[in-house]
């Protein structure tokens, strides 16, 4: 009996293993997602927006779109871009706030530094750029300490919400 036990267990384990893995992708195939960074988006050359704000923007109100790759980014935006810049000229007024207004709202006194998605802004960028409230995903404030005399306002831009459609959805233009 023990003579046939080992070969039959080997046969059962190989058969069960092949049934469990049949039709599954290998780990190398499943993990091929690329981490693509969203470009920095601007409306009217100095208002930062994000993909989270685009459902509220009407396409018919867009006058012009400019796309800048990282090599030809406008001087004001150098150092904070992570995938280029998309700039829109828009007919309507977009509500926006200065970083000083955001600091005041968060109870931060001067001096302070601002970071957007982990990238620090220069003093010129902090004074010249504005941000749409709908583009702000999260704000984290690190107060000043004796070792670090400046408070840090770290802003994460809102991501565009993915739209899920049920299987079999058909879209007609």
Secondary structure by P-SEA (a helix, b strand, c coil): cccaaaaaaaaaaaaaaaaaacccccccccccccccccccccccccbbbccccccccccccccbbbbbcccccccccccccccbbbbbbccbbbbbbcaaaaaaaacccccbbbbcccccccaaaaacbbbbcccccbbbbbbbcccccbbbbbbbccccbbbbbcccccccc
